[in-house]
């Protein structure tokens, strides 16, 4: 069971993640979208969407630092374990809270606004359930592991992080997760399950972010010639009929 949970299951989920995206892009390009409901309601969306997306951006950046950057690297620059966890709390908790608040607003909007609720599928509900569970467990693990210190402070960078990296180096070590608290184990399993669901939900829009907007040339807008429409049809009068031209 240990090898299944921490070796086989992650690889199954990652395989579904990769193959599922390929399949979705090849056979469902028209469905590769957020299925935006902005047309139905904008008030709640204006608050919920930025809170959720910017909060999730902070959460993802925190996971990149915590899971992909080895502890030996931060030790080498003089950042001890206590200081690192303090930074994780200061940066991670606000980002997680923002993501949760934004998600609650979006869920409330989806449940109470009739047209938005009508456009909500079972797929959406399952996605929200797993996403909420992953975020809330992540916040709890950060607080319980670093602040409340239940049973002593657990340094996930000694266990969870090396295990996560070992999966991608094709040298998975299930024993690294053996000593992790239950909250971290459930968080990891739910996160990989979310990866497996990802290609079949609206989350695929993450890979279609309009990054081109950051580098595209400016669009120059010019006001409409006030003379257009004053003549016959929509054509502007010829310059030769302008009074200013006749005076010359």
C-alpha positions as CSV (number, residue, x, y, z in Angstrom):
1,X,0.0,0.0,0.0
2,X,2.9,2.4,0.8
3,X,4.4,1.9,-2.7
4,X,1.0,2.3,-4.3
5,X,0.1,5.5,-2.5
6,X,3.5,7.3,-2.9
7,X,4.9,5.8,-6.1
8,X,2.3,4.2,-8.3
9,X,-0.6,6.6,-7.7
10,X,1.4,9.8,-8.3
11,X,2.7,8.4,-11.7
12,X,-0.8,7.3,-12.7
13,X,-2.1,10.9,-12.0
14,X,0.8,12.5,-13.8
15,X,0.3,10.2,-16.8
16,X,-3.4,11.2,-16.9
17,X,-2.5,14.8,-16.6
18,X,-0.1,14.8,-19.6
19,X,-2.1,12.4,-21.9
20,X,-5.4,14.0,-20.9
21,X,-4.2,17.5,-21.9
22,X,-3.0,16.1,-25.2
23,X,-6.3,14.4,-25.8
24,X,-8.3,17.5,-24.8
25,X,-6.4,19.8,-27.0
26,X,-6.6,17.4,-30.0
27,X,-10.3,16.5,-29.8
28,X,-11.9,19.3,-27.8
29,X,-10.2,22.6,-28.9
30,X,-13.6,24.4,-28.8
31,X,-14.0,23.2,-25.2
32,X,-10.6,24.5,-24.1
33,X,-11.9,27.5,-22.3
34,X,-12.9,28.8,-18.9
35,X,-16.5,28.7,-19.9
36,X,-16.7,32.3,-18.7
37,X,-20.0,33.5,-17.1
38,X,-19.0,37.2,-17.0
39,X,-22.0,38.0,-19.3
40,X,-24.4,36.9,-16.6
41,X,-23.0,38.8,-13.6
42,X,-20.0,41.0,-13.0
43,X,-20.3,42.5,-9.4
44,X,-19.3,39.4,-7.5
45,X,-16.9,38.3,-10.2
46,X,-15.1,41.6,-10.0
47,X,-14.1,40.8,-6.4
48,X,-13.9,37.1,-6.4
49,X,-11.8,36.4,-9.5
50,X,-8.8,38.7,-8.7
51,X,-8.7,37.5,-5.1
52,X,-8.8,33.9,-6.1
53,X,-6.3,34.1,-9.0
54,X,-3.7,36.4,-7.3
55,X,-4.1,34.3,-4.1
56,X,-3.4,31.1,-6.1
57,X,-0.4,32.7,-7.8
58,X,1.1,33.3,-4.4
59,X,0.2,29.8,-3.3
60,X,1.9,28.3,-6.4
61,X,5.0,30.4,-5.9
62,X,5.2,29.2,-2.3
63,X,4.9,25.6,-3.4
64,X,7.7,26.1,-6.0
65,X,10.0,27.4,-3.2
66,X,9.0,24.8,-0.7
67,X,9.0,21.7,-2.9
68,X,11.4,22.3,-5.7
69,X,14.2,24.3,-3.9
70,X,16.3,22.0,-1.7
71,X,16.8,23.0,1.9
72,X,20.6,22.8,1.3
73,X,20.3,25.8,-1.1
74,X,18.6,28.0,1.5
75,X,21.0,26.8,4.2
76,X,23.9,27.8,2.0
77,X,22.7,31.4,1.9
78,X,22.3,31.5,5.6
79,X,18.5,31.1,5.8
80,X,17.9,28.8,8.7
81,X,14.8,26.6,9.1
82,X,13.0,28.8,11.6
83,X,13.4,31.9,9.4
84,X,12.3,30.0,6.3
85,X,9.1,28.8,8.0
86,X,8.4,32.3,9.3
87,X,8.7,33.7,5.8
88,X,6.4,30.9,4.6
89,X,3.8,31.9,7.2
90,X,4.0,35.6,6.4
91,X,3.7,35.0,2.7
92,X,1.7,31.8,2.5
93,X,-1.1,32.5,4.9
94,X,-2.3,35.7,3.3
95,X,-2.1,34.2,-0.2
96,X,-4.0,31.1,1.0
97,X,-6.7,33.2,2.7
98,X,-7.1,35.4,-0.4
99,X,-7.5,32.3,-2.5
100,X,-10.1,30.9,-0.1
101,X,-12.1,34.1,0.2
102,X,-12.1,34.5,-3.6
103,X,-13.2,31.0,-4.1
104,X,-16.0,31.4,-1.6
105,X,-17.2,34.4,-3.4
106,X,-17.1,32.6,-6.7
107,X,-18.9,29.6,-5.3
108,X,-21.6,31.8,-3.7
109,X,-22.0,33.6,-7.0
110,X,-22.3,30.3,-8.9
111,X,-24.9,29.1,-6.5
112,X,-27.1,32.2,-6.1
113,X,-27.0,33.7,-9.6
114,X,-29.5,31.8,-11.7
115,X,-27.9,31.8,-15.1
116,X,-24.5,31.0,-13.6
117,X,-25.9,28.1,-11.6
118,X,-27.6,26.8,-14.7
119,X,-24.3,26.8,-16.5
120,X,-22.6,24.8,-13.7
121,X,-21.9,21.2,-14.5
122,X,-21.2,18.2,-12.2
123,X,-17.7,18.4,-13.5
124,X,-17.4,22.0,-12.1
125,X,-18.7,20.9,-8.7
126,X,-16.2,18.1,-8.4
127,X,-13.4,20.4,-9.4
128,X,-14.4,23.0,-6.8
129,X,-14.6,20.3,-4.1
130,X,-11.1,19.0,-4.7
131,X,-9.6,22.4,-5.2
132,X,-11.2,23.7,-1.9
133,X,-10.0,20.7,0.0
134,X,-6.4,21.0,-1.3
135,X,-6.2,24.7,-0.5
136,X,-7.8,24.4,3.0
137,X,-5.6,21.4,3.9
138,X,-2.5,23.3,2.7
139,X,-3.4,26.3,5.0
140,X,-4.0,24.0,7.9
141,X,-0.7,22.2,7.4
142,X,1.1,25.5,7.3
143,X,-0.5,26.7,10.5
144,X,-0.4,23.4,12.4
145,X,3.1,22.5,11.3
146,X,4.8,25.9,11.8
147,X,2.7,27.9,14.2
148,X,0.7,25.7,16.5
149,X,3.5,23.0,16.5
150,X,1.2,20.1,17.3
151,X,3.4,17.3,18.3
152,X,6.5,19.4,17.5
153,X,7.2,21.4,14.4
154,X,7.3,19.2,11.3
155,X,9.8,20.2,8.6
156,X,8.2,19.1,5.4
157,X,11.4,20.0,3.5
158,X,13.0,16.9,5.1
159,X,10.3,14.5,3.9
160,X,7.6,15.8,1.6
161,X,9.8,17.9,-0.6
162,X,12.5,15.3,-1.3
163,X,9.8,12.8,-2.0
164,X,8.1,15.1,-4.5
165,X,11.4,15.8,-6.3
166,X,12.2,12.1,-6.3
167,X,9.1,11.4,-8.4
168,X,10.4,13.7,-11.2
169,X,13.9,12.3,-11.0
170,X,12.4,8.8,-11.5
171,X,13.8,7.7,-8.2
172,X,10.7,7.7,-6.0
173,X,11.3,7.0,-2.3
174,X,8.0,6.1,-0.6
175,X,9.8,6.0,2.8
176,X,10.2,9.8,2.8
177,X,6.4,10.1,3.2
178,X,6.2,7.5,6.0
179,X,6.9,10.0,8.8
180,X,4.8,12.8,7.4
181,X,1.7,13.9,9.5
182,X,-1.6,12.7,8.2
183,X,-2.6,16.2,7.0
184,X,0.4,16.3,4.6
185,X,-0.4,12.9,3.3
186,X,-4.0,13.7,2.5
187,X,-3.0,17.0,1.0
188,X,-0.5,15.3,-1.3
189,X,-3.0,12.6,-2.4
190,X,-5.8,15.1,-3.0
191,X,-3.4,17.3,-5.0
192,X,-2.4,14.5,-7.3
193,X,-6.0,13.5,-7.7
194,X,-6.7,17.1,-8.8
195,X,-3.9,16.8,-11.3
196,X,-5.7,13.8,-12.8
197,X,-9.0,15.7,-13.0
198,X,-7.3,18.8,-14.4
199,X,-7.4,18.0,-18.2
200,X,-11.2,17.4,-18.0
201,X,-12.2,20.6,-16.3
202,X,-12.1,24.3,-16.9
203,X,-8.7,24.4,-15.3
204,X,-7.1,23.8,-18.7
205,X,-7.4,27.5,-19.2
206,X,-4.3,27.9,-17.1
207,X,-2.3,26.8,-20.1
208,X,-4.0,29.4,-22.3
209,X,-3.2,32.4,-20.3
210,X,-2.9,35.4,-22.7
211,X,0.8,36.0,-22.1
212,X,1.1,37.5,-25.5
213,X,-0.6,40.6,-24.2
214,X,2.5,41.4,-22.3
215,X,4.7,41.8,-25.4
216,X,2.3,42.7,-28.2
217,X,2.5,46.2,-29.7
218,X,0.3,48.9,-28.5
219,X,-3.1,49.3,-30.2
220,X,-3.5,52.8,-31.4
221,X,-7.1,54.1,-31.3
222,X,-8.0,57.1,-33.5
223,X,-11.2,59.1,-33.1
224,X,-13.6,58.9,-35.9
225,X,-13.4,61.7,-38.4
226,X,-16.3,64.0,-37.3
227,X,-17.0,64.7,-41.0
228,X,-17.8,61.1,-41.7
229,X,-21.5,60.7,-42.0
230,X,-22.2,64.3,-42.7
231,X,-22.4,63.6,-46.5
232,X,-24.1,60.9,-48.4
233,X,-23.8,57.5,-46.8
234,X,-20.7,57.0,-44.6
235,X,-18.1,58.5,-46.9
236,X,-16.4,61.7,-45.8
237,X,-16.8,64.7,-48.2
238,X,-13.9,65.3,-50.6
239,X,-11.2,67.7,-49.4
240,X,-11.8,69.9,-52.5
241,X,-15.2,70.9,-51.1
242,X,-13.9,72.1,-47.8
243,X,-14.5,75.8,-47.2
244,X,-11.0,76.1,-45.9
245,X,-9.6,74.8,-49.1
246,X,-11.9,77.1,-51.2
247,X,-10.6,80.2,-49.3
248,X,-7.1,79.3,-50.2
